[in-house]
Amino acid sequence: MRPGTPPPLRATRLLDQVRERIRYHHYSLSTERIYLLWIRTYIRFHRLRHPREMGQPEVEGFLSCLANERRVSASTHKQALAALLFLYRRVLDIELPWMQEIGRPRTPRRLPVVLSTDEVSRLLRVATGIHQLPFRLLYGTGMRKMECLQLRIKDIDFDRRLIVIREAKGNKDRITVLPLALEDPLRRQLDYAKSLWTRDREMGRSGVETPLSIQHKYPRAGESWAWFWAFPADHESFDPRSGVRRRHHLYEGTLGIAIKRAAAQANIAKTFGTHALRHSFATHLLERGQDIRTIQELLGHRHVDTTMIYTHVVNRALGVRSPLDDLSSNPSIGA
C-alpha cells in the first residue's frame, strides 16, 4: 500500500462504504449526512443503477435536473457535485478526465447581514436562559456556532484570556480572544457543567465524544473533566455514529430557533441567524480600526480575500455629502 493510501474497504454495501470512507477522512457528521443524502438521491434518480455503471452523462444529467427543474441554489448544486466526486474518487476509486470538465456553478457573492451595535445590545438583552451566553460568545469572539457549542473545558484559558478553537473549518486550530465581560458568566457556566460531569462520573455513565485519534490513544479521555463540554446538554442521547448513550453538547438547532425568537422580541427588522453575530464581530472590529490581518486570524479564514468582504460592509461614506442634500437645500425645490 502506498503511503497516504486509505486501507481497503471492509463494508460491502455501497452506502456503508461511503460512511466508512467519510469517517476515515474525519469528515463531520453533518457532511456525512449530506453526502449520503445526495448519493442516495443520485442513485434513485437513475432508477437504482450502480454508480460504477454510470459516468459523465449520468452525473451531468442529475446536476442539470437539480439546476433547471428543481432550481436549487448554486451552493446546493456544488454540494451535490462534491458528494458525487467523493463517491467516485474516494469510494469507487475512479478518477476520470470528465470529472474536471463538469461545470461548477458560480456562487453569487452576497454581503453578510451585519447588526449594528445597538441591535446587538438589544438582542443580547432579550436573550435569556441557556442561549444567552452562547450568543454573547459568538459576538464577543467571532466563533462559528458549532465551534462555540463544541467548546471543551481544556480550551478555555482564563489566565491569558483566550480561547483555543480545535479542529475548526479546514481542520485547523486557532486562537481567539476571551472577552473580559464574559469571564464571570463563563466561570458560572463551567460550575454548572462540572455538576453534570460529577453526576455522570458518580453514575458511571459513558464519557463525552472525543476525536478518533484521542479515543485510540487515550480511551478514557472522554471521562475526564478537561474534555467535557463547556455547554453540555441537560440529558443524555444516543451517539448517531457509535450508538453509545452519552451526554452531548447543546443541540445546535435550538440556538437557531432562539435567535429568531430574540430578534422578534428585540424588534430587529433583519433576517439573520447566529452567523450574523460572527459577521458583526468582524465588522465592528474593522470599524474600530483593527487591522484586517488580525481579523483574518481571529476568524480563521485561509485567505484574506474572504475577510476583505467586511470592508464592503463598513460605512466608508462617512463625511461624504450626498448630492441629494444639495438639491434639498435649494429653496426652489419642494420637499
N, C-alpha and C positions, 0 to 999 in steps of 0.2 A: 504494500500500500504506500503510495506517495505521501510525503509529509503534507499535512493540511487536507488530505482526502478524508471525507467522512467515512465511518465504518459502514459495512453492508447493512441494509435494512433488515430488521427482524420481522416486521409485520408483513402480512400477506395481502390484506385488503388495502386498496388504494388510499382511502381517506385516513386509515390508520398509519400508512406510510407517510402521508403528509404531516400528520401530528408528530410522528417520531422525528422527522427531519426538522420541523419547526422548533421542536424542543432541543434538538441537538445544537441548533444555531442560537439558542437562548432568546427567541423572539417572545414578545409579551403575549399574555393570554388574549388580549383584545385582538392582536394581529392574527393569532391562531384562529380565533372565531371568524374573523373577516375573510381570511384566506380560504377556510373550509367552506364558508357560505358561497363565495364566488366560484370555487372549483365545482362544488355540487351543482350550482346553477348552470354552469357551463356544460356539464355532463348531461343534465336534464334537457337543456336547450337542444342538444344534438341527440335526443332520444336514447340516452344511456349508452352511447358508444364510448369505448375506452379511449382516453386521450392519446394513448400511444398510436392508435389507428388514425388520428387526426393530425392536422398541421396548420399551415398558414391560412388556407381558405376558411377553415372552421373557426379559427381564432378571430380572424378579421370579420367573419360573418356575425359572430357573437358580439363583438365590440361595436360593430355597425348598428346592430339592433339596439344595443344599450343607448347609443348616441342619437339615432334617428327616430326610433319608435318609442322607447321608454324615456328618452330625453333626460338622461341622467346628467349631473354636473360634470365638469371637467375633472374635478378631484375624484369623484366616484369612478369615472371612466379609467383614470390612472390607477386607482386602487384595484379594480378588476384585472387590468393588464398586469400589474405587479404580482397578483396571485397566480395568474396563468404562467408567467415567466418563472416563478418559483417552482411551480409544478413541473414544468418541462426541464428546467436546468438542474434543480436540486433533488427532485424526487425521481423523475424518469431518466435523468442524466442524458438529456437530449439537447445538444447545442447546435442549432441550425441557423444558417445565414438569414433566413426570413425573420428571425427574432429581432434583428437590428433594423429591419426595414419597416416594421409595424409603426404606423404613425402614433405619436403621443400627443394628446390634446394639450394645448397651452392653457394653463390655469390663469384666469384673469387676476391681475394684481389689484387687490382691494385695500383701501385704507382701513386700519383697525379701528374698532369702536373704542374711544377713549372717554373716560369720565372726567369731569372737572374735579378739582379738589373739594369743592362744595358738594358735588354729587357723591363723591366717595365718602365724605364725612356723614352725609345724610344716610347713605346706605349702611355704613357700619354702626350708626346709632340705632337703627331699627332692627338690625340683625340680632337675634337672641339665641340662647341655648348653645348647643354643641357646635353650631356652624359659625358663630361669631368669630372665634379665634382663628379658624382656618381662613376666613375671609380677610382678616387683618394680616395674617401671614402672607397670603397671596399678594396683597397690595404692598406690604412692607418689605418683601424680599424678592418679588418678581418670579417666584416659583410657579411652575405649572401645577394644575390641580392634583394629578397623581403623585407628583414629587412631594407635595405637601402631605397628602394622606398616607404615603408610604414612608414618611419620615421615621427614623429609628432613634432610640434614646442616645445611642453612642455617637450620633452625628450632630448633636446639639452641643455647642461649646459656649457656655456662659462666660467663662473667663476671658476668652478672646472675642466674644460677641460675634460669633459667626456660625453658620450652618453649612455642613457638608452635604451636598446632594449627590447620592450614589447612583450609578448606572442610569443616568438621565437619558434623554433623547440622543441617539447615536452611541449609546452605551458608554458615555463619558461621565466622569466625576467633575464637579465644580464646587466652588465656594461662593456663598452669598452672605450678605450682612444679616445679623440678628438685631432687629430694632430694639433700642433700649426701652421703648414704651411697652414692649411685649415680654420683657424679662419676667416680671411678676406673674402675669397671666399664664405664661408658658410653664413656669415652675408649679403653679397650682394645677395645671393640666397634667403635668408629669406625676404629681402626687396622686391624682385620681387614677392615672394609668397604672401606677405602682400598686394601688389597692387591688386592681383587677389582676395584675400579674401575680401578686401574692396569693390571691384566692385560687388562681389557676394552678399554681405550684402546690398549694395545700391539697387540692383535689386531684392532683396527678394528671392533669389534662395535657394534651399534646402541645408542644411549643408552637410559636408562630412560624409561618413560612419563611425560609431563608433561601438565598441563591443556591443553585445546584452545586457549585464549586464548594460552598461552605458546608452544605449538607454532607458531601463526601469526606471533607477534611475534618470537620467538627460536627458530628452527627447531633450533638446535644446543644448546639449553639442557639437553636430556636427556643430553648427553655430559659436562656439567660436574660437578665434584665437589660443588658446592653442592646440586644437585638429586638426587644419588644417595641411595639408600635407607640409612637407619641400620641396618636389618635385612634385608640382601639375601639372596636365595636363593643356594644354592651352585651352581646350574646355570641355564642359560637355558631359556626356554619360549616358546611362541608366544602373542602377544597375541591374545586372543579377538576383539577388535574390528578391529584393523588387519591381523592376520595376520603382523606383524613378529616375528621371533625376537629376543628381548632378555632381559635379566635382570629378574626380577620381585622383589618383596619376599617374605618368608617366607609360606608358604601358611597361611591362617587356619584351615583345617580341622585341621592338625596341632596347633595351640595348644589347641583344644578337647579333642582326644584326650589331650594331655599333661597337662592339668589334672585330668582324671578319673583318670588313672593316678597322679598325685601325690596326689590326695585319698585314694585307696585305700591308698597306701603310708603316708600320714600318719594313717590310721585316723580320718578325719573322717566322721562319720555324717550327712552332709547331702548332698542332691542339688543340685549347682550347676555353673555354667560359669564362664568367665572374667569375665562381667559381675558376679559376686559380689564380685570384688576392687574394682571401682568402687563398689559398694554399701558395702563395708566401709570404704573410704577416706572416704566421706561420713559414715557413721555414727560412725566413730572420731573424726573431726574435731569432730562435734557433741558427742560425749561429753566431749571435752576443752574445750568451751566456745567453739568457733569460731562466729561469728555465721552465721545462715542465708543472708544475702545474699552473703557471700563464698563460701560453699559453692556457692551457685547459680551464681556467675560461674565458679568453677573447673570445675564440671560442664558448663557451657554450656546450662543449662536456660533456656528462653524465659520460663517463668512460675515464680514462686516456689512456687506450689501444688505443682508437680511435685517440688520439693526438699523440701517440708514432709512428704512421706511418711516421711522418715527420722526425723522427730520421734516417729513412732509405733513405730519400731524401738528407739529408745534406751530403756533401762530407767529409767522415771520412777518406779518403785515403791521406789527406794532409801529406806530409813528408814521404810517403811510396814510395820507388823506385820500379818501375816495373822491373821484370826480363828481359823483352824485351830490356830495356835500357842497361842492362849489355851485352846482345848479340850484340846490335847495336854498342857499344863502342869497340868491338873486331875488329880490322882492317882486320882480315882474313874473316870476314863475310861481304859480299857485301850488299849494300843498295838495 
